[in-house]
């Protein structure tokens, strides 16, 4: 109880700031991540953070841990390799290289068809239908009876 009181005291003093609408912010950032990967190709989370900092719609850049979680939880993003990076001290570590699933997403229109409900905009959520084959809720391509994932991965 004592620690909790300390945290609230620091927050009320303005020492720490908690962003109240982080869910909507993360949703917007996850959509932006897919767009940036489509335009710029595979990259590490450090390069992604640089690109996000240059984008005018992102006010708060996610921490490296948050960015890693946003990348790994996105169903449109996959790990395609790793890169050895040396830090200031000289210790080398492997950093994952992320990219969109290019076998599934072949054009910019396909991005909307592969988006999960947790990332979709309200208008996209209204257009989503549950696929009979895989059970995913997705926006179907025009005239299709199943989702793009089932069409491409047969």
C-alpha positions in Angstrom: 0.0 0.0 0.0 2.8 2.3 0.8 4.5 2.0 -2.6 1.2 2.6 -4.3 0.7 5.8 -2.4 4.2 6.9 -3.3 3.5 6.3 -7.0 0.3 8.3 -7.0 2.0 11.1 -5.1 4.7 11.3 -7.8 2.1 11.2 -10.5 0.1 14.0 -8.9 3.2 16.2 -8.5 3.8 15.9 -12.2 7.1 14.0 -11.9 5.7 11.0 -13.9 3.1 11.2 -16.6 0.7 8.4 -17.5 -0.9 8.6 -20.9 -4.6 7.8 -20.4 -5.4 6.9 -24.0 -2.5 4.6 -24.7 -4.7 2.0 -26.2 -5.9 4.2 -29.1 -2.3 5.6 -29.5 -0.9 2.0 -29.7 -3.6 1.1 -32.3 -2.6 4.1 -34.4 1.1 3.3 -34.1 0.5 -0.4 -35.0 -1.2 0.7 -38.2 1.6 3.2 -38.9 4.3 0.5 -38.3 2.8 -1.6 -41.1 2.7 1.3 -43.5 6.3 2.2 -42.7 7.4 -1.4 -43.2 5.6 -1.5 -46.6 7.3 1.7 -47.7 10.8 1.2 -46.3 11.3 -2.6 -46.1 12.7 -4.7 -43.3 14.2 -3.0 -40.3 15.2 -3.3 -36.7 13.1 -1.7 -33.9 15.7 1.1 -33.5 15.3 2.1 -37.1 11.5 1.9 -36.7 11.8 4.2 -33.6 13.7 6.7 -35.8 11.1 6.7 -38.5 8.3 7.0 -35.9 10.0 10.0 -34.4 10.1 11.7 -37.8 6.4 11.1 -38.4 4.2 14.1 -37.5 1.2 12.1 -36.1 3.2 10.4 -33.4 3.6 12.6 -30.4 5.0 10.1 -27.9 7.6 7.6 -29.2 7.1 4.2 -27.6 10.0 2.8 -25.4 12.1 0.0 -27.0 10.2 -2.6 -24.9 6.8 -1.3 -25.9 7.9 -1.0 -29.6 9.1 -4.6 -29.5 5.7 -5.7 -28.1 3.8 -3.7 -30.7 5.8 -5.3 -33.5 5.6 -8.9 -32.2 1.8 -8.7 -31.4 1.0 -7.4 -34.8 -0.2 -10.3 -37.0 0.9 -8.6 -40.2 4.5 -8.3 -39.0 7.0 -11.2 -39.0 10.7 -11.5 -38.0 12.8 -12.1 -41.1 16.2 -12.3 -39.5 18.6 -10.8 -37.1 21.5 -8.3 -37.1 24.5 -8.1 -34.8 24.8 -4.7 -33.2 27.6 -3.5 -31.0 26.8 -1.2 -28.2 29.0 1.6 -26.7 30.8 -0.8 -24.3 31.6 -3.2 -27.2 29.2 -6.0 -26.3 27.5 -7.5 -29.4 23.9 -8.5 -29.4 21.5 -9.8 -31.9 18.5 -7.5 -32.8 15.5 -8.9 -34.7 14.8 -7.6 -38.2 11.0 -7.1 -38.7 9.1 -6.9 -42.0 5.5 -7.4 -43.1 4.4 -10.8 -44.4 5.2 -10.1 -48.1 3.8 -13.5 -49.1 0.4 -12.5 -47.8 0.5 -8.7 -48.4 1.3 -8.0 -52.1 -0.2 -4.5 -52.4 -1.3 -1.6 -50.3 -4.9 -2.7 -50.5 -4.0 -6.0 -49.0 -3.0 -4.3 -45.7 -6.7 -3.5 -44.9 -7.7 -7.1 -45.7 -5.1 -8.6 -43.3 -5.7 -6.2 -40.4 -6.9 -7.7 -37.1 -9.9 -6.2 -35.3 -7.7 -4.9 -32.5 -5.9 -2.6 -35.0 -8.7 -1.8 -37.3 -10.4 1.6 -37.5 -14.1 1.8 -36.6 -15.2 1.9 -40.3 -13.1 -1.2 -41.0 -14.6 -3.0 -38.0 -18.1 -2.4 -39.4 -17.0 -4.1 -42.7 -15.5 -7.1 -41.0 -17.0 -10.6 -41.4 -16.0 -13.8 -39.7 -14.3 -16.2 -42.2 -16.0 -19.6 -42.3 -12.6 -21.5 -43.0 -10.3 -20.0 -40.4 -12.6 -18.1 -38.0 -10.8 -14.8 -38.3 -12.7 -11.5 -38.4 -11.4 -9.7 -41.5 -12.5 -7.3 -44.2 -13.0 -9.5 -47.3 -11.8 -8.6 -50.7 -14.6 -7.5 -53.1 -16.6 -10.5 -54.2 -14.6 -13.0 -52.1 -16.3 -15.6 -49.9 -13.3 -16.0 -47.5 -10.5 -13.9 -46.1 -7.3 -13.0 -47.9 -5.3 -15.3 -45.7 -7.3 -18.3 -46.7 -7.2 -17.3 -50.4 -3.4 -16.9 -50.4 -2.3 -19.7 -48.1 -4.3 -22.5 -49.7 
